[in-house]
Amino acid sequence: MQNEEQKEILENEVKFLSKKILDLNKKLIESKKAETLFLSLIANNFNNPMTAILGMLPHLKIQDDAKNEKIFATIRQEALSLDFKIQNLITVAEIESGNSQNSYSLTDIQKIVNEIIQDLRYVIDEKKSKIEINNLLKSRIIIDSKKVYTILKNLIANGCMYAPDDATLFVELSIENSALKILVKNRGTLPKVNSKPEVFTRFSQKIDNSHGLGVGLSIVRELCENLCGSVDYDAENNFVTFKVLLPLNKTVQDSEACGWDEFLFESFDNAIEI
Amino acid sequence: MTNLCTNFIHVGQIHVDRGSTSISTVLGSCVAVCLYDKKLCIGGMNHYLLPFWNGNGLQSLKFGNISTPKLIEAMLEQGSNIGNIEAKIFGGASIYFLNSNQNIMVGEKNILVAKEILNDYKIKIVAEDLGGTLGRKIQLNVQNGKVLLKYTAKSDF
């Protein structure tokens, strides 16, 4: 009897506090509306011109002049860097609008890493970084390749950008307890934060100027969670290691998944109609 | 009804549709809000995991206070009038984890958020099946707004 009473008191307390949190949250969402609108505007309006610039750049004729060549290389690097940032903002806009659906296919993770290294060549060359890959995966795996590409690209880009010049970045790919484990380790330090979630928060006010805006890592966390996985980091002895775990069980590639989502719905016999 | 083309939604997704189709999902402590415009025969469903976005991370649709207003907006974008929309809500079971300390009444908070937000928008809740300890499979028929509900074994979600 006493337990019942205590339970009721606790439930009422939770209800009261939850309502309070909901009210405070409304104000928080309202205050962040401008940020969200800004992100979605950028995603829509910057992407097309950027795509056109990137498409036309390779067709520009370079005069036989070393100075022009250097200017051309700089423009190309800056365009690729800007495009990476725009693609991240588009990913944020997709996540926040609910248009980020998972799409599973048989994926060669090594190929994805190679593609990322190619796409990030401008940062890698600028920082004179070396990348060491330890691929312990024995075969291709079924996973959302686009999301894994975005996760890895952000971690590798951060690893290069916030490490000293001439540093080596280590990428390890393996399977641990039926999950894809990705480790990205680089020399460097993390922004000083009070708690880990702040590192994964976009536009966190507490992050110092020497680090990014937190957009890339907020995307990494969100995409990991979309794939039922997780991301965490450790920082010690001037090395930062990000660890991503993405579960592989229960995934079927979309091309072979005719109705797999509905397997639980084969029968609605004896279902209640409401 | 089960022969209708079904759109399955996962955690953090919303789907709004019209015509001869259905929307389905599987719920544990998550909550799904099903909205139906009986005049235009437009149906929509969300599926969220947690009650509140707390300012950390992105405003994704896995949070009830982000997802439910987005679902309502999506219905309005399809031409619905708020006065013609009615709601049915499901889920919010108390799922006990191996370590009971992890049970922090998520289901109850998810339910509360759904009710509060629908109340804010003055959308009437015409049916609900909430709480308990079992998961649920639900399917919203977009043609007529009826929902089929079946309880699941604990291993299904």
Chai-1 contact restraints between the chains, C-beta under 6 A:
chainA,res_idxA,chainB,res_idxB,connection_type,confidence,min_distance_angstrom,max_distance_angstrom,comment,restraint_id
A,V14,B,M105,contact,1.0,0.0,6.0,A-B,restraint_1
A,S18,B,K109,contact,1.0,0.0,6.0,A-B,restraint_2
A,S18,B,L112,contact,1.0,0.0,6.0,A-B,restraint_3
A,I21,B,F52,contact,1.0,0.0,6.0,A-B,restraint_4
A,L22,B,E116,contact,1.0,0.0,6.0,A-B,restraint_5
A,N25,B,F52,contact,1.0,0.0,6.0,A-B,restraint_6
A,N25,B,N65,contact,1.0,0.0,6.0,A-B,restraint_7
A,L28,B,G55,contact,1.0,0.0,6.0,A-B,restraint_8
A,I95,B,L58,contact,1.0,0.0,6.0,A-B,restraint_9
A,I95,B,S60,contact,1.0,0.0,6.0,A-B,restraint_10
A,E96,B,L58,contact,1.0,0.0,6.0,A-B,restraint_11
A,E96,B,Q59,contact,1.0,0.0,6.0,A-B,restraint_12
A,G98,B,I14,contact,1.0,0.0,6.0,A-B,restraint_13
A,G98,B,L61,contact,1.0,0.0,6.0,A-B,restraint_14
A,P197,B,N56,contact,1.0,0.0,6.0,A-B,restraint_15
A,F200,B,G57,contact,1.0,0.0,6.0,A-B,restraint_16
A,T201,B,N56,contact,1.0,0.0,6.0,A-B,restraint_17
A,S218,B,G57,contact,1.0,0.0,6.0,A-B,restraint_18
A,S218,B,L58,contact,1.0,0.0,6.0,A-B,restraint_19
A,R221,B,G57,contact,1.0,0.0,6.0,A-B,restraint_20
A,E222,B,L58,contact,1.0,0.0,6.0,A-B,restraint_21
A,E222,B,S60,contact,1.0,0.0,6.0,A-B,restraint_22
A,D261,B,F8,contact,1.0,0.0,6.0,A-B,restraint_23
A,E262,B,T6,contact,1.0,0.0,6.0,A-B,restraint_24
A,L264,B,V26,contact,1.0,0.0,6.0,A-B,restraint_25
A,L264,B,K137,contact,1.0,0.0,6.0,A-B,restraint_26
A,F265,B,S24,contact,1.0,0.0,6.0,A-B,restraint_27
A,F268,B,T2,contact,1.0,0.0,6.0,A-B,restraint_28
A,F268,B,L148,contact,1.0,0.0,6.0,A-B,restraint_29
A,A271,B,L148,contact,1.0,0.0,6.0,A-B,restraint_30
A,A271,B,K150,contact,1.0,0.0,6.0,A-B,restraint_31
A,I272,B,L149,contact,1.0,0.0,6.0,A-B,restraint_32
A,E273,B,K146,contact,1.0,0.0,6.0,A-B,restraint_33
A,E273,B,L148,contact,1.0,0.0,6.0,A-B,restraint_34
A,I274,B,A127,contact,1.0,0.0,6.0,A-B,restraint_35
A,I274,B,V147,contact,1.0,0.0,6.0,A-B,restraint_36
A,I274,B,L149,contact,1.0,0.0,6.0,A-B,restraint_37
